[in-house]
Amino acid sequence: MLVPFQDQASVAAFGIPLPALAAAMHLVLPPPDGRVLAGADAVPELLRLLLGKRWLAWGFRIPGVMPLARRLYAWVARRRRCLVRGYRVD
């Protein structure tokens, strides 16, 4: 289920603070796991859950990929409004 963070009534059920939701996507794994993963850490699990995309998750096991993915995710997240609108960030 995809829940946009702007839907505060639905988001409240997950107990994740709004500033955290605004900073990164969050993946709440189904029970019994129930883990909450955010940003780049959520990507491999999300790929494992998507039919036909599971094979892409293996790349995140390569040494050095997760630190790079976290830096790339943070870079894009800081600039996402500008990237979508075509503005430049200094």
PyMOL Python script that loads the backbone (N, CA, C, O; Angstrom):
from pymol import cmd

cmd.read_pdbstr("""\
ATOM      1  N   MET A   1       0.843  -1.170   0.000  1.00  0.00           N
ATOM      2  CA  MET A   1       0.000   0.000   0.000  1.00  0.00           C
ATOM      3  C   MET A   1       0.894   1.240   0.000  1.00  0.00           C
ATOM      4  O   MET A   1       1.837   1.329   0.786  1.00  0.00           O
ATOM      5  N   LEU A   2       0.605   2.166  -0.854  1.00  0.00           N
ATOM      6  CA  LEU A   2       1.337   3.420  -0.938  1.00  0.00           C
ATOM      7  C   LEU A   2       0.522   4.486  -0.206  1.00  0.00           C
ATOM      8  O   LEU A   2      -0.653   4.700  -0.502  1.00  0.00           O
ATOM      9  N   VAL A   3       1.169   5.147   0.754  1.00  0.00           N
ATOM     10  CA  VAL A   3       0.494   6.194   1.520  1.00  0.00           C
ATOM     11  C   VAL A   3       1.316   7.466   1.389  1.00  0.00           C
ATOM     12  O   VAL A   3       2.425   7.534   1.919  1.00  0.00           O
ATOM     13  N   PRO A   4       0.794   8.486   0.689  1.00  0.00           N
ATOM     14  CA  PRO A   4       1.527   9.748   0.609  1.00  0.00           C
ATOM     15  C   PRO A   4       1.615  10.414   1.978  1.00  0.00           C
ATOM     16  O   PRO A   4       0.654  10.385   2.747  1.00  0.00           O
ATOM     17  N   PHE A   5       2.756  11.009   2.283  1.00  0.00           N
ATOM     18  CA  PHE A   5       2.919  11.576   3.626  1.00  0.00           C
ATOM     19  C   PHE A   5       1.984  12.753   3.865  1.00  0.00           C
ATOM     20  O   PHE A   5       1.779  13.152   5.011  1.00  0.00           O
ATOM     21  N   GLN A   6       1.417  13.312   2.805  1.00  0.00           N
ATOM     22  CA  GLN A   6       0.466  14.411   2.982  1.00  0.00           C
ATOM     23  C   GLN A   6      -0.869  13.920   3.557  1.00  0.00           C
ATOM     24  O   GLN A   6      -1.643  14.716   4.088  1.00  0.00           O
ATOM     25  N   ASP A   7      -1.142  12.615   3.452  1.00  0.00           N
ATOM     26  CA  ASP A   7      -2.366  12.025   4.003  1.00  0.00           C
ATOM     27  C   ASP A   7      -2.138  11.757   5.490  1.00  0.00           C
ATOM     28  O   ASP A   7      -1.887  10.622   5.897  1.00  0.00           O
ATOM     29  N   GLN A   8      -2.229  12.812   6.291  1.00  0.00           N
ATOM     30  CA  GLN A   8      -1.846  12.738   7.696  1.00  0.00           C
ATOM     31  C   GLN A   8      -2.679  11.750   8.497  1.00  0.00           C
ATOM     32  O   GLN A   8      -2.179  11.172   9.462  1.00  0.00           O
ATOM     33  N   ALA A   9      -3.926  11.543   8.125  1.00  0.00           N
ATOM     34  CA  ALA A   9      -4.767  10.600   8.862  1.00  0.00           C
ATOM     35  C   ALA A   9      -4.237   9.169   8.701  1.00  0.00           C
ATOM     36  O   ALA A   9      -4.169   8.422   9.677  1.00  0.00           O
ATOM     37  N   SER A  10      -3.867   8.792   7.489  1.00  0.00           N
ATOM     38  CA  SER A  10      -3.338   7.446   7.241  1.00  0.00           C
ATOM     39  C   SER A  10      -1.935   7.290   7.800  1.00  0.00           C
ATOM     40  O   SER A  10      -1.590   6.238   8.339  1.00  0.00           O
ATOM     41  N   VAL A  11      -1.128   8.328   7.673  1.00  0.00           N
ATOM     42  CA  VAL A  11       0.262   8.285   8.123  1.00  0.00           C
ATOM     43  C   VAL A  11       0.350   8.147   9.644  1.00  0.00           C
ATOM     44  O   VAL A  11       1.263   7.500  10.156  1.00  0.00           O
ATOM     45  N   ALA A  12      -0.577   8.740  10.352  1.00  0.00           N
ATOM     46  CA  ALA A  12      -0.542   8.711  11.818  1.00  0.00           C
ATOM     47  C   ALA A  12      -0.527   7.286  12.358  1.00  0.00           C
ATOM     48  O   ALA A  12       0.031   7.035  13.427  1.00  0.00           O
ATOM     49  N   ALA A  13      -1.127   6.364  11.639  1.00  0.00           N
ATOM     50  CA  ALA A  13      -1.186   4.968  12.089  1.00  0.00           C
ATOM     51  C   ALA A  13       0.199   4.327  12.156  1.00  0.00           C
ATOM     52  O   ALA A  13       0.399   3.361  12.893  1.00  0.00           O
ATOM     53  N   PHE A  14       1.149   4.853  11.398  1.00  0.00           N
ATOM     54  CA  PHE A  14       2.486   4.273  11.366  1.00  0.00           C
ATOM     55  C   PHE A  14       3.417   4.852  12.426  1.00  0.00           C
ATOM     56  O   PHE A  14       4.461   4.265  12.712  1.00  0.00           O
ATOM     57  N   GLY A  15       3.060   5.992  13.013  1.00  0.00           N
ATOM     58  CA  GLY A  15       3.855   6.583  14.080  1.00  0.00           C
ATOM     59  C   GLY A  15       5.211   7.121  13.648  1.00  0.00           C
ATOM     60  O   GLY A  15       6.138   7.190  14.455  1.00  0.00           O
ATOM     61  N   ILE A  16       5.334   7.501  12.389  1.00  0.00           N
ATOM     62  CA  ILE A  16       6.591   8.064  11.883  1.00  0.00           C
ATOM     63  C   ILE A  16       6.433   9.579  11.862  1.00  0.00           C
ATOM     64  O   ILE A  16       5.462  10.084  11.297  1.00  0.00           O
ATOM     65  N   PRO A  17       7.362  10.316  12.462  1.00  0.00           N
ATOM     66  CA  PRO A  17       7.244  11.782  12.496  1.00  0.00           C
ATOM     67  C   PRO A  17       7.216  12.394  11.096  1.00  0.00           C
ATOM     68  O   PRO A  17       7.917  11.938  10.193  1.00  0.00           O
ATOM     69  N   LEU A  18       6.406  13.422  10.932  1.00  0.00           N
ATOM     70  CA  LEU A  18       6.252  14.079   9.637  1.00  0.00           C
ATOM     71  C   LEU A  18       7.571  14.586   9.054  1.00  0.00           C
ATOM     72  O   LEU A  18       7.786  14.424   7.853  1.00  0.00           O
ATOM     73  N   PRO A  19       8.469  15.192   9.844  1.00  0.00           N
ATOM     74  CA  PRO A  19       9.748  15.628   9.251  1.00  0.00           C
ATOM     75  C   PRO A  19      10.549  14.461   8.657  1.00  0.00           C
ATOM     76  O   PRO A  19      11.212  14.621   7.632  1.00  0.00           O
ATOM     77  N   ALA A  20      10.486  13.305   9.293  1.00  0.00           N
ATOM     78  CA  ALA A  20      11.190  12.132   8.756  1.00  0.00           C
ATOM     79  C   ALA A  20      10.559  11.693   7.446  1.00  0.00           C
ATOM     80  O   ALA A  20      11.262  11.306   6.512  1.00  0.00           O
ATOM     81  N   LEU A  21       9.231  11.751   7.374  1.00  0.00           N
ATOM     82  CA  LEU A  21       8.539  11.369   6.143  1.00  0.00           C
ATOM     83  C   LEU A  21       8.836  12.345   5.012  1.00  0.00           C
ATOM     84  O   LEU A  21       8.947  11.945   3.853  1.00  0.00           O
ATOM     85  N   ALA A  22       8.963  13.621   5.349  1.00  0.00           N
ATOM     86  CA  ALA A  22       9.263  14.619   4.331  1.00  0.00           C
ATOM     87  C   ALA A  22      10.691  14.474   3.807  1.00  0.00           C
ATOM     88  O   ALA A  22      10.978  14.867   2.676  1.00  0.00           O
ATOM     89  N   ALA A  23      11.577  13.919   4.613  1.00  0.00           N
ATOM     90  CA  ALA A  23      12.984  13.798   4.234  1.00  0.00           C
ATOM     91  C   ALA A  23      13.269  12.584   3.360  1.00  0.00           C
ATOM     92  O   ALA A  23      14.185  12.620   2.538  1.00  0.00           O
ATOM     93  N   ALA A  24      12.501  11.507   3.523  1.00  0.00           N
ATOM     94  CA  ALA A  24      12.796  10.278   2.789  1.00  0.00           C
ATOM     95  C   ALA A  24      11.566   9.387   2.723  1.00  0.00           C
ATOM     96  O   ALA A  24      10.675   9.460   3.570  1.00  0.00           O
ATOM     97  N   MET A  25      11.540   8.541   1.694  1.00  0.00           N
ATOM     98  CA  MET A  25      10.474   7.538   1.643  1.00  0.00           C
ATOM     99  C   MET A  25      10.705   6.529   2.762  1.00  0.00           C
ATOM    100  O   MET A  25      11.838   6.299   3.183  1.00  0.00           O
ATOM    101  N   HIS A  26       9.632   5.940   3.229  1.00  0.00           N
ATOM    102  CA  HIS A  26       9.699   4.923   4.284  1.00  0.00           C
ATOM    103  C   HIS A  26       8.968   3.677   3.806  1.00  0.00           C
ATOM    104  O   HIS A  26       7.910   3.756   3.182  1.00  0.00           O
ATOM    105  N   LEU A  27       9.544   2.551   4.109  1.00  0.00           N
ATOM    106  CA  LEU A  27       8.935   1.270   3.785  1.00  0.00           C
ATOM    107  C   LEU A  27       8.672   0.546   5.097  1.00  0.00           C
ATOM    108  O   LEU A  27       9.600   0.251   5.850  1.00  0.00           O
ATOM    109  N   VAL A  28       7.402   0.263   5.368  1.00  0.00           N
ATOM    110  CA  VAL A  28       7.023  -0.493   6.553  1.00  0.00           C
ATOM    111  C   VAL A  28       6.764  -1.916   6.085  1.00  0.00           C
ATOM    112  O   VAL A  28       5.817  -2.174   5.342  1.00  0.00           O
ATOM    113  N   LEU A  29       7.615  -2.838   6.528  1.00  0.00           N
ATOM    114  CA  LEU A  29       7.482  -4.224   6.096  1.00  0.00           C
ATOM    115  C   LEU A  29       6.297  -4.882   6.792  1.00  0.00           C
ATOM    116  O   LEU A  29       5.988  -4.577   7.943  1.00  0.00           O
ATOM    117  N   PRO A  30       5.649  -5.780   6.084  1.00  0.00           N
ATOM    118  CA  PRO A  30       4.469  -6.430   6.668  1.00  0.00           C
ATOM    119  C   PRO A  30       4.838  -7.325   7.847  1.00  0.00           C
ATOM    120  O   PRO A  30       5.973  -7.790   7.951  1.00  0.00           O
ATOM    121  N   PRO A  31       3.870  -7.563   8.736  1.00  0.00           N
ATOM    122  CA  PRO A  31       4.119  -8.480   9.862  1.00  0.00           C
ATOM    123  C   PRO A  31       4.489  -9.857   9.331  1.00  0.00           C
ATOM    124  O   PRO A  31       4.042 -10.221   8.244  1.00  0.00           O
ATOM    125  N   PRO A  32       5.262 -10.611  10.030  1.00  0.00           N
ATOM    126  CA  PRO A  32       5.710 -10.405  11.401  1.00  0.00           C
ATOM    127  C   PRO A  32       6.953  -9.531  11.490  1.00  0.00           C
ATOM    128  O   PRO A  32       7.348  -9.153  12.593  1.00  0.00           O
ATOM    129  N   ASP A  33       7.583  -9.198  10.364  1.00  0.00           N
ATOM    130  CA  ASP A  33       8.821  -8.403  10.390  1.00  0.00           C
ATOM    131  C   ASP A  33       8.549  -7.028  10.992  1.00  0.00           C
ATOM    132  O   ASP A  33       9.068  -6.711  12.062  1.00  0.00           O
ATOM    133  N   GLY A  34       7.752  -6.219  10.329  1.00  0.00           N
ATOM    134  CA  GLY A  34       7.358  -4.923  10.840  1.00  0.00           C
ATOM    135  C   GLY A  34       8.433  -3.856  10.857  1.00  0.00           C
ATOM    136  O   GLY A  34       8.197  -2.756  11.356  1.00  0.00           O
ATOM    137  N   ARG A  35       9.632  -4.160  10.313  1.00  0.00           N
ATOM    138  CA  ARG A  35      10.695  -3.143  10.304  1.00  0.00           C
ATOM    139  C   ARG A  35      10.287  -1.943   9.467  1.00  0.00           C
ATOM    140  O   ARG A  35       9.497  -2.062   8.530  1.00  0.00           O
ATOM    141  N   VAL A  36      10.837  -0.779   9.816  1.00  0.00           N
ATOM    142  CA  VAL A  36      10.635   0.445   9.057  1.00  0.00           C
ATOM    143  C   VAL A  36      11.992   0.835   8.485  1.00  0.00           C
ATOM    144  O   VAL A  36      12.945   1.081   9.223  1.00  0.00           O
ATOM    145  N   LEU A  37      12.061   0.886   7.170  1.00  0.00           N
ATOM    146  CA  LEU A  37      13.301   1.257   6.484  1.00  0.00           C
ATOM    147  C   LEU A  37      13.071   2.565   5.750  1.00  0.00           C
ATOM    148  O   LEU A  37      11.989   2.805   5.216  1.00  0.00           O
ATOM    149  N   ALA A  38      14.092   3.409   5.725  1.00  0.00           N
ATOM    150  CA  ALA A  38      13.941   4.727   5.104  1.00  0.00           C
ATOM    151  C   ALA A  38      15.022   4.964   4.062  1.00  0.00           C
ATOM    152  O   ALA A  38      16.124   4.420   4.145  1.00  0.00           O
ATOM    153  N   GLY A  39      14.683   5.783   3.085  1.00  0.00           N
ATOM    154  CA  GLY A  39      15.645   6.202   2.080  1.00  0.00           C
ATOM    155  C   GLY A  39      16.242   5.046   1.306  1.00  0.00           C
ATOM    156  O   GLY A  39      15.544   4.111   0.917  1.00  0.00           O
ATOM    157  N   ALA A  40      17.545   5.125   1.089  1.00  0.00           N
ATOM    158  CA  ALA A  40      18.251   4.103   0.318  1.00  0.00           C
ATOM    159  C   ALA A  40      18.188   2.738   0.975  1.00  0.00           C
ATOM    160  O   ALA A  40      18.262   1.721   0.285  1.00  0.00           O
ATOM    161  N   ASP A  41      18.053   2.692   2.294  1.00  0.00           N
ATOM    162  CA  ASP A  41      17.963   1.405   2.985  1.00  0.00           C
ATOM    163  C   ASP A  41      16.674   0.664   2.626  1.00  0.00           C
ATOM    164  O   ASP A  41      16.605  -0.559   2.752  1.00  0.00           O
ATOM    165  N   ALA A  42      15.659   1.400   2.183  1.00  0.00           N
ATOM    166  CA  ALA A  42      14.394   0.778   1.802  1.00  0.00           C
ATOM    167  C   ALA A  42      14.426   0.208   0.383  1.00  0.00           C
ATOM    168  O   ALA A  42      13.646  -0.686   0.055  1.00  0.00           O
ATOM    169  N   VAL A  43      15.309   0.714  -0.441  1.00  0.00           N
ATOM    170  CA  VAL A  43      15.301   0.337  -1.863  1.00  0.00           C
ATOM    171  C   VAL A  43      15.494  -1.157  -2.098  1.00  0.00           C
ATOM    172  O   VAL A  43      14.694  -1.739  -2.831  1.00  0.00           O
ATOM    173  N   PRO A  44      16.513  -1.826  -1.519  1.00  0.00           N
ATOM    174  CA  PRO A  44      16.653  -3.256  -1.793  1.00  0.00           C
ATOM    175  C   PRO A  44      15.446  -4.082  -1.346  1.00  0.00           C
ATOM    176  O   PRO A  44      15.043  -5.021  -2.033  1.00  0.00           O
ATOM    177  N   GLU A  45      14.873  -3.730  -0.196  1.00  0.00           N
ATOM    178  CA  GLU A  45      13.685  -4.459   0.278  1.00  0.00           C
ATOM    179  C   GLU A  45      12.495  -4.198  -0.631  1.00  0.00           C
ATOM    180  O   GLU A  45      11.712  -5.104  -0.917  1.00  0.00           O
ATOM    181  N   LEU A  46      12.364  -2.972  -1.079  1.00  0.00           N
ATOM    182  CA  LEU A  46      11.275  -2.628  -1.989  1.00  0.00           C
ATOM    183  C   LEU A  46      11.412  -3.415  -3.293  1.00  0.00           C
ATOM    184  O   LEU A  46      10.426  -3.928  -3.822  1.00  0.00           O
ATOM    185  N   LEU A  47      12.629  -3.505  -3.800  1.00  0.00           N
ATOM    186  CA  LEU A  47      12.864  -4.277  -5.022  1.00  0.00           C
ATOM    187  C   LEU A  47      12.525  -5.752  -4.818  1.00  0.00           C
ATOM    188  O   LEU A  47      11.989  -6.397  -5.719  1.00  0.00           O
ATOM    189  N   ARG A  48      12.835  -6.283  -3.645  1.00  0.00           N
ATOM    190  CA  ARG A  48      12.512  -7.689  -3.361  1.00  0.00           C
ATOM    191  C   ARG A  48      11.005  -7.927  -3.338  1.00  0.00           C
ATOM    192  O   ARG A  48      10.540  -9.026  -3.641  1.00  0.00           O
ATOM    193  N   LEU A  49      10.242  -6.890  -2.979  1.00  0.00           N
ATOM    194  CA  LEU A  49       8.786  -7.024  -2.907  1.00  0.00           C
ATOM    195  C   LEU A  49       8.103  -6.829  -4.262  1.00  0.00           C
ATOM    196  O   LEU A  49       6.959  -7.246  -4.441  1.00  0.00           O
ATOM    197  N   LEU A  50       8.788  -6.203  -5.209  1.00  0.00           N
ATOM    198  CA  LEU A  50       8.197  -5.922  -6.512  1.00  0.00           C
ATOM    199  C   LEU A  50       8.420  -7.087  -7.469  1.00  0.00           C
ATOM    200  O   LEU A  50       9.556  -7.470  -7.751  1.00  0.00           O
ATOM    201  N   LEU A  51       7.349  -7.625  -7.948  1.00  0.00           N
ATOM    202  CA  LEU A  51       7.415  -8.739  -8.880  1.00  0.00           C
ATOM    203  C   LEU A  51       8.190  -8.325 -10.131  1.00  0.00           C
ATOM    204  O   LEU A  51       7.890  -7.298 -10.739  1.00  0.00           O
ATOM    205  N   GLY A  52       9.158  -9.101 -10.501  1.00  0.00           N
ATOM    206  CA  GLY A  52       9.966  -8.813 -11.677  1.00  0.00           C
ATOM    207  C   GLY A  52      11.155  -7.912 -11.412  1.00  0.00           C
ATOM    208  O   GLY A  52      11.963  -7.682 -12.312  1.00  0.00           O
ATOM    209  N   LYS A  53      11.280  -7.401 -10.210  1.00  0.00           N
ATOM    210  CA  LYS A  53      12.400  -6.506  -9.878  1.00  0.00           C
ATOM    211  C   LYS A  53      13.327  -7.098  -8.832  1.00  0.00           C
ATOM    212  O   LYS A  53      14.338  -6.488  -8.484  1.00  0.00           O
ATOM    213  N   ARG A  54      12.999  -8.274  -8.329  1.00  0.00           N
ATOM    214  CA  ARG A  54      13.802  -8.888  -7.265  1.00  0.00           C
ATOM    215  C   ARG A  54      15.260  -9.040  -7.650  1.00  0.00           C
ATOM    216  O   ARG A  54      16.145  -8.900  -6.807  1.00  0.00           O
ATOM    217  N   TRP A  55      15.512  -9.319  -8.899  1.00  0.00           N
ATOM    218  CA  TRP A  55      16.887  -9.542  -9.342  1.00  0.00           C
ATOM    219  C   TRP A  55      17.747  -8.287  -9.180  1.00  0.00           C
ATOM    220  O   TRP A  55      18.969  -8.396  -9.083  1.00  0.00           O
ATOM    221  N   LEU A  56      17.145  -7.110  -9.148  1.00  0.00           N
ATOM    222  CA  LEU A  56      17.904  -5.867  -8.995  1.00  0.00           C
ATOM    223  C   LEU A  56      18.447  -5.683  -7.578  1.00  0.00           C
ATOM    224  O   LEU A  56      19.420  -4.956  -7.376  1.00  0.00           O
ATOM    225  N   ALA A  57      17.826  -6.334  -6.602  1.00  0.00           N
ATOM    226  CA  ALA A  57      18.219  -6.172  -5.201  1.00  0.00           C
ATOM    227  C   ALA A  57      19.617  -6.720  -4.925  1.00  0.00           C
ATOM    228  O   ALA A  57      20.276  -6.264  -3.991  1.00  0.00           O
ATOM    229  N   TRP A  58      20.080  -7.680  -5.709  1.00  0.00           N
ATOM    230  CA  TRP A  58      21.392  -8.284  -5.445  1.00  0.00           C
ATOM    231  C   TRP A  58      22.504  -7.244  -5.514  1.00  0.00           C
ATOM    232  O   TRP A  58      23.503  -7.371  -4.805  1.00  0.00           O
ATOM    233  N   GLY A  59      22.357  -6.234  -6.338  1.00  0.00           N
ATOM    234  CA  GLY A  59      23.400  -5.223  -6.500  1.00  0.00           C
ATOM    235  C   GLY A  59      23.723  -4.467  -5.223  1.00  0.00           C
ATOM    236  O   GLY A  59      24.824  -3.942  -5.062  1.00  0.00           O
ATOM    237  N   PHE A  60      22.760  -4.416  -4.321  1.00  0.00           N
ATOM    238  CA  PHE A  60      22.972  -3.699  -3.063  1.00  0.00           C
ATOM    239  C   PHE A  60      23.822  -4.490  -2.079  1.00  0.00           C
ATOM    240  O   PHE A  60      24.229  -3.962  -1.044  1.00  0.00           O
ATOM    241  N   ARG A  61      24.094  -5.757  -2.397  1.00  0.00           N
ATOM    242  CA  ARG A  61      24.967  -6.579  -1.541  1.00  0.00           C
ATOM    243  C   ARG A  61      26.443  -6.395  -1.884  1.00  0.00           C
ATOM    244  O   ARG A  61      27.311  -6.837  -1.131  1.00  0.00           O
ATOM    245  N   ILE A  62      26.728  -5.760  -2.990  1.00  0.00           N
ATOM    246  CA  ILE A  62      28.114  -5.532  -3.395  1.00  0.00           C
ATOM    247  C   ILE A  62      28.740  -4.544  -2.412  1.00  0.00           C
ATOM    248  O   ILE A  62      28.165  -3.491  -2.137  1.00  0.00           O
ATOM    249  N   PRO A  63      29.922  -4.883  -1.881  1.00  0.00           N
ATOM    250  CA  PRO A  63      30.568  -3.977  -0.922  1.00  0.00           C
ATOM    251  C   PRO A  63      30.718  -2.553  -1.491  1.00  0.00           C
ATOM    252  O   PRO A  63      31.168  -2.357  -2.620  1.00  0.00           O
ATOM    253  N   GLY A  64      30.332  -1.596  -0.684  1.00  0.00           N
ATOM    254  CA  GLY A  64      30.457  -0.192  -1.075  1.00  0.00           C
ATOM    255  C   GLY A  64      29.220   0.384  -1.747  1.00  0.00           C
ATOM    256  O   GLY A  64      29.104   1.604  -1.864  1.00  0.00           O
ATOM    257  N   VAL A  65      28.292  -0.460  -2.193  1.00  0.00           N
ATOM    258  CA  VAL A  65      27.116   0.041  -2.901  1.00  0.00           C
ATOM    259  C   VAL A  65      26.163   0.776  -1.960  1.00  0.00           C
ATOM    260  O   VAL A  65      25.664   1.846  -2.308  1.00  0.00           O
ATOM    261  N   MET A  66      25.901   0.219  -0.766  1.00  0.00           N
ATOM    262  CA  MET A  66      24.955   0.878   0.144  1.00  0.00           C
ATOM    263  C   MET A  66      25.438   2.257   0.591  1.00  0.00           C
ATOM    264  O   MET A  66      24.642   3.196   0.580  1.00  0.00           O
ATOM    265  N   PRO A  67      26.699   2.425   0.982  1.00  0.00           N
ATOM    266  CA  PRO A  67      27.131   3.786   1.331  1.00  0.00           C
ATOM    267  C   PRO A  67      26.977   4.766   0.163  1.00  0.00           C
ATOM    268  O   PRO A  67      26.588   5.918   0.355  1.00  0.00           O
ATOM    269  N   LEU A  68      27.283   4.300  -1.032  1.00  0.00           N
ATOM    270  CA  LEU A  68      27.121   5.143  -2.215  1.00  0.00           C
ATOM    271  C   LEU A  68      25.640   5.435  -2.469  1.00  0.00           C
ATOM    272  O   LEU A  68      25.276   6.568  -2.785  1.00  0.00           O
ATOM    273  N   ALA A  69      24.791   4.418  -2.330  1.00  0.00           N
ATOM    274  CA  ALA A  69      23.350   4.604  -2.521  1.00  0.00           C
ATOM    275  C   ALA A  69      22.786   5.597  -1.511  1.00  0.00           C
ATOM    276  O   ALA A  69      21.935   6.418  -1.855  1.00  0.00           O
ATOM    277  N   ARG A  70      23.251   5.526  -0.278  1.00  0.00           N
ATOM    278  CA  ARG A  70      22.772   6.466   0.760  1.00  0.00           C
ATOM    279  C   ARG A  70      23.169   7.900   0.412  1.00  0.00           C
ATOM    280  O   ARG A  70      22.370   8.824   0.561  1.00  0.00           O
ATOM    281  N   ARG A  71      24.392   8.076  -0.047  1.00  0.00           N
ATOM    282  CA  ARG A  71      24.847   9.434  -0.424  1.00  0.00           C
ATOM    283  C   ARG A  71      24.065   9.946  -1.621  1.00  0.00           C
ATOM    284  O   ARG A  71      23.663  11.110  -1.652  1.00  0.00           O
ATOM    285  N   LEU A  72      23.846   9.077  -2.614  1.00  0.00           N
ATOM    286  CA  LEU A  72      23.095   9.470  -3.804  1.00  0.00           C
ATOM    287  C   LEU A  72      21.644   9.786  -3.436  1.00  0.00           C
ATOM    288  O   LEU A  72      21.088  10.777  -3.908  1.00  0.00           O
ATOM    289  N   TYR A  73      21.034   8.954  -2.603  1.00  0.00           N
ATOM    290  CA  TYR A  73      19.656   9.191  -2.179  1.00  0.00           C
ATOM    291  C   TYR A  73      19.560  10.534  -1.447  1.00  0.00           C
ATOM    292  O   TYR A  73      18.650  11.319  -1.714  1.00  0.00           O
ATOM    293  N   ALA A  74      20.480  10.796  -0.539  1.00  0.00           N
ATOM    294  CA  ALA A  74      20.467  12.059   0.213  1.00  0.00           C
ATOM    295  C   ALA A  74      20.627  13.250  -0.725  1.00  0.00           C
ATOM    296  O   ALA A  74      19.972  14.277  -0.545  1.00  0.00           O
ATOM    297  N   TRP A  75      21.496  13.116  -1.725  1.00  0.00           N
ATOM    298  CA  TRP A  75      21.714  14.202  -2.685  1.00  0.00           C
ATOM    299  C   TRP A  75      20.428  14.490  -3.454  1.00  0.00           C
ATOM    300  O   TRP A  75      20.024  15.645  -3.585  1.00  0.00           O
ATOM    301  N   VAL A  76      19.788  13.439  -3.962  1.00  0.00           N
ATOM    302  CA  VAL A  76      18.541  13.609  -4.719  1.00  0.00           C
ATOM    303  C   VAL A  76      17.437  14.139  -3.811  1.00  0.00           C
ATOM    304  O   VAL A  76      16.687  15.029  -4.210  1.00  0.00           O
ATOM    305  N   ALA A  77      17.327  13.606  -2.596  1.00  0.00           N
ATOM    306  CA  ALA A  77      16.274  14.039  -1.678  1.00  0.00           C
ATOM    307  C   ALA A  77      16.388  15.522  -1.340  1.00  0.00           C
ATOM    308  O   ALA A  77      15.377  16.215  -1.228  1.00  0.00           O
ATOM    309  N   ARG A  78      17.612  16.006  -1.177  1.00  0.00           N
ATOM    310  CA  ARG A  78      17.804  17.437  -0.876  1.00  0.00           C
ATOM    311  C   ARG A  78      17.414  18.313  -2.053  1.00  0.00           C
ATOM    312  O   ARG A  78      17.069  19.481  -1.870  1.00  0.00           O
ATOM    313  N   ARG A  79      17.464  17.771  -3.245  1.00  0.00           N
ATOM    314  CA  ARG A  79      17.218  18.561  -4.449  1.00  0.00           C
ATOM    315  C   ARG A  79      15.950  18.169  -5.190  1.00  0.00           C
ATOM    316  O   ARG A  79      15.709  18.664  -6.291  1.00  0.00           O
ATOM    317  N   ARG A  80      15.140  17.301  -4.623  1.00  0.00           N
ATOM    318  CA  ARG A  80      14.026  16.754  -5.397  1.00  0.00           C
ATOM    319  C   ARG A  80      13.052  17.813  -5.888  1.00  0.00           C
ATOM    320  O   ARG A  80      12.543  17.700  -7.003  1.00  0.00           O
ATOM    321  N   ARG A  81      12.783  18.820  -5.104  1.00  0.00           N
ATOM    322  CA  ARG A  81      11.863  19.869  -5.576  1.00  0.00           C
ATOM    323  C   ARG A  81      12.461  20.631  -6.746  1.00  0.00           C
ATOM    324  O   ARG A  81      11.760  20.973  -7.698  1.00  0.00           O
ATOM    325  N   CYS A  82      13.739  20.890  -6.673  1.00  0.00           N
ATOM    326  CA  CYS A  82      14.409  21.609  -7.751  1.00  0.00           C
ATOM    327  C   CYS A  82      14.547  20.731  -8.990  1.00  0.00           C
ATOM    328  O   CYS A  82      14.397  21.213 -10.112  1.00  0.00           O
ATOM    329  N   LEU A  83      14.827  19.464  -8.795  1.00  0.00           N
ATOM    330  CA  LEU A  83      14.977  18.549  -9.928  1.00  0.00           C
ATOM    331  C   LEU A  83      13.656  18.369 -10.668  1.00  0.00           C
ATOM    332  O   LEU A  83      13.633  18.282 -11.895  1.00  0.00           O
ATOM    333  N   VAL A  84      12.559  18.313  -9.919  1.00  0.00           N
ATOM    334  CA  VAL A  84      11.249  18.134 -10.536  1.00  0.00           C
ATOM    335  C   VAL A  84      10.833  19.388 -11.284  1.00  0.00           C
ATOM    336  O   VAL A  84      10.262  19.307 -12.372  1.00  0.00           O
ATOM    337  N   ARG A  85      11.115  20.538 -10.710  1.00  0.00           N
ATOM    338  CA  ARG A  85      10.710  21.800 -11.313  1.00  0.00           C
ATOM    339  C   ARG A  85      11.733  22.371 -12.282  1.00  0.00           C
ATOM    340  O   ARG A  85      11.442  23.316 -13.014  1.00  0.00           O
ATOM    341  N   GLY A  86      12.917  21.805 -12.285  1.00  0.00           N
ATOM    342  CA  GLY A  86      13.947  22.286 -13.194  1.00  0.00           C
ATOM    343  C   GLY A  86      14.755  23.461 -12.660  1.00  0.00           C
ATOM    344  O   GLY A  86      15.462  24.119 -13.424  1.00  0.00           O
ATOM    345  N   TYR A  87      14.662  23.736 -11.355  1.00  0.00           N
ATOM    346  CA  TYR A  87      15.437  24.814 -10.763  1.00  0.00           C
ATOM    347  C   TYR A  87      16.816  24.300 -10.390  1.00  0.00           C
ATOM    348  O   TYR A  87      17.042  23.095 -10.281  1.00  0.00           O
ATOM    349  N   ARG A  88      17.717  25.222 -10.199  1.00  0.00           N
ATOM    350  CA  ARG A  88      19.070  24.847  -9.797  1.00  0.00           C
ATOM    351  C   ARG A  88      19.315  25.189  -8.334  1.00  0.00           C
ATOM    352  O   ARG A  88      18.891  26.237  -7.847  1.00  0.00           O
ATOM    353  N   VAL A  89      20.011  24.283  -7.638  1.00  0.00           N
ATOM    354  CA  VAL A  89      20.372  24.509  -6.240  1.00  0.00           C
ATOM    355  C   VAL A  89      21.859  24.791  -6.183  1.00  0.00           C
ATOM    356  O   VAL A  89      22.654  24.083  -6.800  1.00  0.00           O
ATOM    357  N   ASP A  90      22.235  25.819  -5.447  1.00  0.00           N
ATOM    358  CA  ASP A  90      23.662  26.129  -5.310  1.00  0.00           C
ATOM    359  C   ASP A  90      24.274  25.322  -4.210  1.00  0.00           C
ATOM    360  O   ASP A  90      25.470  25.446  -3.945  1.00  0.00           O
TER     361      ASP A  90
END
""", "prot")
cmd.dss("prot")
cmd.show_as("cartoon", "prot")
cmd.util.cbc("prot")
cmd.orient("prot")
